Amino acid sequence: MEKKIFRNPWAWIPTLYFAEGVPYSIAMSVSLIMYKKMGISNADIALYTSWLYLPWVIKPLWSPVVDLLRTKRLWIVSTQLVVGAALACVAFTIHLPSFFQVTLAFLWLMAFSGATHDIAADGFYMLALDAGTQAEFVGIRSTFYRIAMLTGQGVLVIIAGYFENHGGIQFAWSLTFFIVAALFLTLFVYHRFFLPYPVADKKGESGQIKNFFSEFFKTFGSFFRKEGILLTIGFMLLYRFNESQLVKLITPFLLDAPEKGGLGLSTAQVGVAYGTFGVIGLLCGGIVGGIAIAKKGLRFWLFPMVFIIHFPDLVYIFLSHVRPDNFPLVCGFVGMEQFTYGFAFTAYMMYMIRAAEGVHKTAHYAICTGIMAMGMMIPGMFAGKLQEALGYQTFFISVLISIVPALLIVSRLKIDPEFGKKKAA
């Protein structure tokens, strides 16, 4: 087959960014539900699945390797093959007595490959498209990444829930991971033949390695010499402090029986509530939040959004006390809390863009995403043990109290009132 330098972006951008979102969704959401259904404790689920964030935390450290060795295209297809193989290995090993340790190892391999895929895909996007086309398709890539999240948190969980009722829990989750492995291997084959071969997508010259790494560490260090960097890092670590704890315990709360303080939903119901209504609410909230910041700027919205991002805490305090058995009502609350979270999360994204401003904005933004992942990883590791000690009701109240550090940090930030506002035509 002829190596085409250019292909219509619609032929590969949607599938590429769908492939980018699936591993993250499995690591952050699907794995929690699977381990809960397999009988793992909340403390162990929160602690060990939090380690799956690590590849996204440290991915800026090996991003130069992706630039130096081989092409972005080769990295993309290779990591997709590894992700598909790792998912198939999860499916094969769920039945083992030591399934928890073994499947975690394969999920970590998937996460590492997925984080590497992110680096290569984002670089390939910039190499294969001119600046105008990049701007045109930035919304498309974001949309299909979110569709991947919807697929993981919704469709895959619903499939697992269906087969739980027709063959047992182990069979259901093994089959679900076989399905997603086959999907990913299909994406590997498709991209192997249909990704373009941009002229600019070249491997680094071996003679440049020493200088490249020297410049990389200079660039890395320049981020930490920025004015007010300690406040910036504090904001990125603490703004989502509540979410880092909630995200590990929401699905266990929804799945646990009422006598254990949960809502007693089935796996399929969780897929519908959190993976469908929740993701739709998240998408809509993100759109509205972006419009709000474009009109008034980041400075205007930042302080209000600190309160708004803690609205989900109130929702789960309410649900844990009332424990309604009305499923449509639960779906409504989940959709509502995800809408408010998506709305307030736009402030975080805009602040990362602000923090990355300067000559090395691409590298500095990658560092910001690593700090973001660390802020999700570390608190989440201990959230399960805290919940088991306090119970769901008191745990959700303690999460609400975590608003205090974020308020203190935000009150000290200095932001240009015009930053984030859409410029008049």
C-alpha positions as CSV (number, residue, x, y, z in Angstrom):
1,M,0.0,0.0,0.0
2,E,1.3,3.5,-0.9
3,K,2.4,5.6,2.1
4,K,0.1,8.6,1.9
5,I,1.6,11.8,3.4
6,F,-1.9,13.2,3.9
7,R,-5.3,11.7,4.7
8,N,-8.6,13.4,5.4
9,P,-8.4,14.2,9.2
10,W,-11.9,12.7,9.6
11,A,-10.5,9.3,8.6
12,W,-8.2,9.2,11.7
13,I,-8.7,11.9,14.3
14,P,-12.0,10.5,15.7
15,T,-10.6,7.0,16.0
16,L,-7.2,8.1,17.3
17,Y,-8.7,10.1,20.2
18,F,-11.3,7.5,20.9
19,A,-8.3,5.1,21.4
20,E,-6.6,7.7,23.6
21,G,-9.6,7.9,26.0
22,V,-10.4,4.1,26.4
23,P,-7.4,3.1,28.6
24,Y,-7.8,6.1,30.9
25,S,-11.5,5.3,31.3
26,I,-10.7,1.6,32.2
27,A,-8.0,2.6,34.6
28,M,-9.9,5.3,36.4
29,S,-13.5,3.9,36.3
30,V,-14.1,0.5,34.9
31,S,-11.5,-1.2,37.1
32,L,-13.1,0.2,40.2
33,I,-16.5,-1.4,39.4
34,M,-14.9,-4.7,38.4
35,Y,-12.9,-5.1,41.6
36,K,-15.9,-4.1,43.7
37,K,-18.0,-6.8,42.0
38,M,-15.2,-9.3,42.5
39,G,-15.3,-8.7,46.3
40,I,-12.3,-6.5,46.9
41,S,-12.5,-4.1,49.8
42,N,-13.0,-0.3,49.3
43,A,-9.6,0.3,51.0
44,D,-7.7,-2.0,48.6
45,I,-9.6,-0.7,45.6
46,A,-8.8,2.9,46.3
47,L,-5.2,2.2,47.2
48,Y,-4.2,0.0,44.4
49,T,-6.2,1.4,41.6
50,S,-4.7,4.9,42.5
51,W,-1.3,3.5,41.4
52,L,-2.8,3.3,37.9
53,Y,-2.6,7.1,37.7
54,L,1.2,6.9,38.0
55,P,2.0,6.6,34.3
56,W,0.0,9.8,33.6
57,V,1.8,11.5,36.5
58,I,5.3,10.7,35.2
59,K,4.7,10.7,31.5
60,P,6.5,14.1,31.0
61,L,9.7,12.4,32.1
62,W,9.8,10.0,29.2
63,S,8.2,12.2,26.5
64,P,11.7,12.9,25.1
65,V,12.1,9.2,24.4
66,V,9.0,9.3,22.1
67,D,10.6,12.2,20.3
68,L,14.0,10.6,19.9
69,L,13.2,7.0,19.1
70,R,11.4,6.1,15.9
71,T,8.3,8.0,14.6
72,K,5.1,9.1,16.4
73,R,3.2,6.9,14.0
74,L,5.1,3.8,15.0
75,W,4.7,4.6,18.7
76,I,0.9,5.0,18.2
77,V,0.4,1.6,16.5
78,S,2.8,-0.2,18.8
79,T,1.2,1.1,22.0
80,Q,-2.2,0.3,20.7
81,L,-1.1,-3.3,20.1
82,V,0.3,-3.5,23.7
83,V,-2.9,-2.0,25.2
84,G,-5.0,-4.6,23.3
85,A,-2.8,-7.4,24.4
86,A,-2.8,-6.2,28.1
87,L,-6.6,-6.0,28.1
88,A,-6.8,-9.6,26.6
89,C,-4.4,-10.8,29.4
90,V,-6.8,-9.2,32.0
91,A,-9.6,-11.2,30.5
92,F,-7.6,-14.4,30.6
93,T,-6.5,-14.0,34.2
94,I,-9.7,-12.9,36.0
95,H,-10.5,-16.5,36.8
96,L,-7.2,-17.1,38.7
97,P,-7.1,-17.3,42.5
98,S,-4.6,-14.4,42.6
99,F,-6.6,-12.4,40.0
100,F,-6.3,-9.1,41.9
101,Q,-2.5,-8.9,41.8
102,V,-2.2,-10.4,38.3
103,T,-4.9,-8.2,36.6
104,L,-3.5,-5.1,38.4
105,A,-0.1,-5.8,36.8
106,F,-1.7,-6.0,33.3
107,L,-3.8,-2.9,33.9
108,W,-0.6,-1.1,34.9
109,L,1.0,-2.2,31.6
110,M,-2.1,-0.9,29.8
111,A,-1.9,2.4,31.7
112,F,1.8,2.8,30.9
113,S,1.2,2.1,27.2
114,G,-1.9,4.3,27.2
115,A,0.1,7.3,28.7
116,T,2.8,6.8,26.1
117,H,0.1,6.6,23.4
118,D,-1.2,10.0,24.6
119,I,2.3,11.6,24.1
120,A,2.6,10.1,20.6
121,A,-0.9,10.9,19.5
122,D,-0.8,14.6,20.6
123,G,2.6,15.0,18.9
124,F,1.3,13.3,15.7
125,Y,-1.7,15.6,15.7
126,M,0.6,18.6,15.6
127,L,2.9,17.1,13.0
128,A,0.2,15.9,10.6
129,L,-1.9,19.0,10.5
130,D,-1.3,22.7,9.9
131,A,-2.2,25.3,12.5
132,G,-5.6,26.1,11.0
133,T,-6.6,22.5,10.7
134,Q,-5.5,21.8,14.3
135,A,-7.8,24.6,15.5
136,E,-10.6,23.2,13.3
137,F,-10.4,19.7,14.8
138,V,-9.6,20.5,18.4
139,G,-13.2,20.2,19.3
140,I,-13.6,16.9,17.4
141,R,-10.6,15.3,19.2
142,S,-12.1,16.4,22.5
143,T,-15.5,15.1,21.6
144,F,-14.3,11.6,20.7
145,Y,-12.1,11.4,23.8
146,R,-15.3,12.0,25.8
147,I,-17.2,9.4,23.7
148,A,-14.5,7.0,24.8
149,M,-15.1,7.9,28.4
150,L,-18.8,7.3,27.8
151,T,-18.1,3.9,26.2
152,G,-16.0,2.9,29.2
153,Q,-18.1,4.2,32.0
154,G,-21.4,3.4,30.3
155,V,-21.5,0.9,27.5
156,L,-18.8,-1.5,28.9
157,V,-20.3,-1.5,32.4
158,I,-23.8,-2.1,31.0
159,I,-22.5,-5.0,29.0
160,A,-20.8,-6.5,32.1
161,G,-24.0,-6.0,34.1
162,Y,-26.0,-7.9,31.4
163,F,-23.7,-10.9,31.4
164,E,-23.5,-10.9,35.2
165,N,-27.1,-12.0,35.1
166,H,-26.4,-14.6,32.4
167,G,-23.2,-16.3,33.4
168,G,-21.8,-14.9,36.7
169,I,-19.5,-12.1,37.7
170,Q,-16.2,-13.7,36.5
171,F,-17.6,-14.7,33.2
172,A,-19.2,-11.3,32.7
173,W,-16.0,-9.3,33.3
174,S,-13.8,-11.7,31.4
175,L,-16.1,-11.4,28.4
176,T,-16.2,-7.6,28.7
177,F,-12.4,-7.3,28.7
178,F,-12.2,-9.7,25.7
179,I,-14.7,-7.3,23.9
180,V,-12.7,-4.2,24.6
181,A,-9.4,-6.0,23.8
182,A,-10.9,-7.0,20.4
183,L,-12.0,-3.3,19.9
184,F,-8.5,-2.0,20.6
185,L,-6.8,-4.6,18.4
186,T,-9.2,-3.5,15.6
187,L,-8.1,0.1,16.2
188,F,-4.5,-1.1,15.9
189,V,-5.1,-2.7,12.6
190,Y,-7.1,0.3,11.3
191,H,-4.4,2.8,12.3
192,R,-1.7,0.6,11.0
193,F,-3.1,1.1,7.5
194,F,-5.0,4.4,7.6
195,L,-2.8,6.8,9.6
196,P,-0.9,9.2,7.2
197,Y,2.9,9.4,7.0
198,P,3.6,13.1,7.6
199,V,6.9,14.3,6.3
200,A,7.7,16.0,9.6
201,D,7.2,12.8,11.6
202,K,10.8,11.7,11.8
203,K,12.8,10.1,14.6
204,G,15.5,12.1,16.4
205,E,19.1,11.9,15.2
206,S,21.2,9.8,17.6
207,G,23.9,12.5,17.7
208,Q,21.3,15.0,19.1
209,I,20.4,12.8,22.1
210,K,22.9,14.4,24.6
211,N,21.9,17.9,23.6
212,F,18.2,17.0,23.5
213,F,18.2,15.7,27.1
214,S,20.3,18.7,28.2
215,E,17.7,21.1,26.7
216,F,14.8,19.0,28.1
217,F,16.0,19.3,31.7
218,K,16.6,23.0,31.2
219,T,13.0,23.3,30.0
220,F,11.7,21.2,32.9
221,G,13.6,23.3,35.4
222,S,12.3,26.6,33.9
223,F,8.8,25.6,34.9
224,F,9.7,25.4,38.6
225,R,11.4,28.8,38.4
226,K,8.2,30.6,37.3
227,E,6.9,33.4,39.5
228,G,4.4,32.2,42.1
229,I,5.1,28.5,41.2
230,L,4.4,27.2,44.7
231,L,0.9,28.7,44.7
232,T,0.4,27.4,41.2
233,I,1.4,23.8,42.2
234,G,-0.7,24.1,45.4
235,F,-3.8,25.1,43.3
236,M,-3.3,22.2,40.9
237,L,-2.9,19.7,43.8
238,L,-5.8,21.0,45.9
239,Y,-8.5,22.3,43.6
240,R,-9.7,18.8,42.9
241,F,-8.9,17.4,46.3
242,N,-12.5,16.5,46.9
243,E,-12.9,14.8,43.5
244,S,-9.7,12.7,44.1
245,Q,-11.4,11.1,47.1
246,L,-15.0,10.9,45.7
247,V,-14.0,9.3,42.4
248,K,-12.7,6.2,44.2
249,L,-15.8,5.7,46.4
250,I,-18.8,6.8,44.3
251,T,-19.2,3.5,42.4
252,P,-18.6,1.4,45.5
253,F,-21.3,3.6,47.2
254,L,-23.7,3.0,44.4
255,L,-23.0,-0.7,44.3
256,D,-23.0,-1.5,48.1
257,A,-26.1,-2.9,49.6
258,P,-28.3,-0.6,51.8
259,E,-27.3,-2.4,55.0
260,K,-23.7,-1.4,54.2
261,G,-24.7,2.2,53.6
262,G,-24.9,2.1,49.8
263,L,-27.7,2.4,47.3
264,G,-27.7,-1.2,46.2
265,L,-27.7,-0.5,42.4
266,S,-26.8,-3.3,40.0
267,T,-23.8,-3.1,37.7
268,A,-25.9,-2.2,34.7
269,Q,-27.7,0.5,36.6
270,V,-24.3,2.0,37.6
271,G,-23.4,2.0,33.9
272,V,-26.6,3.9,33.0
273,A,-26.5,6.3,36.0
274,Y,-22.8,7.2,36.2
275,G,-21.5,6.3,32.8
276,T,-24.4,7.7,30.7
277,F,-26.3,10.4,32.6
278,G,-23.1,11.3,34.4
279,V,-21.0,11.7,31.3
280,I,-23.7,13.6,29.5
281,G,-24.0,16.0,32.4
282,L,-20.2,16.3,32.4
283,L,-20.1,17.2,28.7
284,C,-22.9,19.8,29.0
285,G,-21.2,21.3,32.1
286,G,-17.9,21.6,30.3
287,I,-19.5,23.4,27.4
288,V,-21.4,25.8,29.6
289,G,-18.3,26.4,31.8
290,G,-16.2,27.2,28.7
291,I,-18.8,29.7,27.5
292,A,-19.0,31.3,30.9
293,I,-15.2,31.8,31.1
294,A,-15.1,33.1,27.5
295,K,-17.6,35.8,28.5
296,K,-16.3,36.9,31.9
297,G,-12.7,35.6,32.1
298,L,-11.0,33.1,34.5
299,R,-10.5,35.6,37.4
300,F,-14.3,36.3,37.6
301,W,-15.3,32.6,37.8
302,L,-12.4,31.0,39.7
303,F,-13.6,31.7,43.2
304,P,-17.3,30.8,42.5
305,M,-16.1,27.6,40.8
306,V,-14.3,26.5,44.0
307,F,-17.7,26.2,45.6
308,I,-19.4,24.8,42.5
309,I,-16.9,21.9,42.2
310,H,-17.8,20.9,45.7
311,F,-21.5,20.6,44.9
312,P,-21.1,16.8,44.2
313,D,-20.1,16.4,47.9
314,L,-23.5,17.8,48.9
315,V,-25.2,15.4,46.5
316,Y,-23.6,12.3,48.0
317,I,-24.1,13.6,51.5
318,F,-27.8,13.7,50.6
319,L,-27.9,10.4,48.9
320,S,-26.0,8.6,51.7
321,H,-28.5,9.9,54.3
322,V,-31.8,9.5,52.3
323,R,-30.7,6.4,50.2
324,P,-33.6,6.7,47.8
325,D,-34.7,3.5,46.0
326,N,-36.0,5.5,43.0
327,F,-33.5,4.8,40.2
328,P,-34.5,7.7,37.9
329,L,-34.1,10.1,40.8
330,V,-30.6,8.7,41.4
331,C,-29.8,9.2,37.7
332,G,-31.0,12.8,37.9
333,F,-28.7,13.5,40.9
334,V,-25.7,11.9,39.2
335,G,-26.3,13.9,36.0
336,M,-26.7,17.1,38.1
337,E,-23.5,16.6,40.1
338,Q,-21.5,15.8,37.0
339,F,-22.8,18.9,35.3
340,T,-21.6,21.1,38.1
341,Y,-18.3,19.3,38.2
342,G,-17.8,19.7,34.4
343,F,-18.8,23.3,34.7
344,A,-16.2,24.0,37.5
345,F,-13.5,21.9,35.9
346,T,-13.1,24.3,33.0
347,A,-11.5,26.7,35.5
348,Y,-8.8,24.1,36.2
349,M,-8.1,23.6,32.5
350,M,-7.9,27.3,31.9
351,Y,-5.5,27.7,34.8
352,M,-3.2,25.0,33.5
353,I,-3.1,26.8,30.2
354,R,-2.2,30.0,32.1
355,A,0.5,28.2,34.1
356,A,2.0,26.8,30.9
357,E,2.3,30.2,29.1
358,G,5.7,31.0,27.8
359,V,8.4,29.8,25.4
360,H,8.1,26.1,26.4
361,K,4.3,26.0,26.7
362,T,4.0,22.4,25.3
363,A,6.4,20.9,27.7
364,H,5.1,23.0,30.6
365,Y,1.5,21.9,29.9
366,A,2.7,18.3,30.0
367,I,4.2,19.0,33.5
368,C,0.9,20.5,34.6
369,T,-1.0,17.4,33.5
370,G,1.5,15.3,35.5
371,I,0.9,17.4,38.6
372,M,-2.9,17.1,38.0
373,A,-2.6,13.3,37.9
374,M,-0.5,13.4,41.1
375,G,-3.2,15.4,42.8
376,M,-5.7,12.7,41.9
377,M,-3.4,9.8,42.8
378,I,-2.2,10.5,46.3
379,P,-5.4,11.4,48.1
380,G,-7.3,8.6,46.3
381,M,-4.9,6.1,47.7
382,F,-6.1,6.7,51.3
383,A,-9.8,7.5,50.5
384,G,-10.9,3.9,50.8
385,K,-9.4,3.3,54.2
386,L,-10.9,6.6,55.4
387,Q,-14.3,5.7,54.1
388,E,-14.2,2.3,55.9
389,A,-13.2,4.0,59.1
390,L,-15.9,6.7,58.9
391,G,-18.7,5.1,56.9
392,Y,-20.2,6.7,53.8
393,Q,-22.2,9.5,55.5
394,T,-19.3,10.9,57.5
395,F,-16.8,10.3,54.7
396,F,-18.8,12.5,52.3
397,I,-19.0,15.2,54.9
398,S,-15.2,15.0,55.4
399,V,-14.8,15.4,51.7
400,L,-16.9,18.6,51.8
401,I,-14.6,20.1,54.4
402,S,-11.7,19.7,52.0
403,I,-12.9,22.9,50.4
404,V,-10.9,25.0,53.0
405,P,-7.4,24.5,51.5
406,A,-8.6,25.2,48.0
407,L,-10.3,28.5,49.2
408,L,-7.1,29.6,50.9
409,I,-5.0,29.0,47.8
410,V,-7.5,30.6,45.4
411,S,-7.8,33.7,47.5
412,R,-4.0,34.4,47.0
413,L,-3.8,33.8,43.2
414,K,-3.2,36.8,41.0
415,I,-4.8,36.5,37.5
416,D,-5.2,39.0,34.8
417,P,-9.0,39.9,34.6
418,E,-8.8,39.6,30.8
419,F,-7.3,36.1,30.8
420,G,-9.7,33.6,29.2
421,K,-12.1,36.1,27.7
422,K,-12.9,35.7,24.1
423,K,-11.5,38.5,22.0
424,A,-14.0,40.7,20.1
425,A,-14.0,40.0,16.4
